Each structure stands twice: as structure tokens, then as C-alpha cells.
Amino acid sequence: MARLLSRFEPNLRALRPQLGQDFDATGAKAERLLGWRPRPIERTLADTADSLLAHGVLRGG
């Protein structure tokens, strides 16, 4: 679908060469060079929900 739409939508045209490619991104370099450790997904999701509630984006209940 994206390939078809890219023929008509100029904003998508630049993405056409990347369609179908597999990009494998990791944090390995940040871990190696900076000593960075990713946060557990459970903690990240809980913190995101807390922030959304605190800013009134979501309502608890």
C-alpha cells in the first residue's frame, strides 16, 4: 500500500527506497560506549501511564 501511495504522495516518495528493508537497531553501542542500560518495558509503560494521568490526558478509573 505504501509503495502505491508513494507514486502519488510526494511526502512518501522519499521513503520508497527503504520499503521492504529490514532495519535492525539496537542500543548496543550506547551500552558499550556510555554504560547505558535500557529500562524494563514494564517500568516504562507504568511511568508513561502515570505521566498521562498526571497531565490529564487519561482519566483513572
Stockholm file with secondary structure:
# STOCKHOLM 1.0

chainA/1-61         MARLLSRFEPNLRALRPQLGQDFDATGAKAERLLGWRPRPIERTLADTADSLLAHGVLRGG
#=GR chainA/1-61 SS CHHHHTTTCHHHHTTGGGTTCCCCCCSHHHHHHHCCCCCCHHHHHHHHHHHHHHTTSSCCC
#=GC SS_cons        CHHHHTTTCHHHHTTGGGTTCCCCCCSHHHHHHHCCCCCCHHHHHHHHHHHHHHTTSSCCC
//
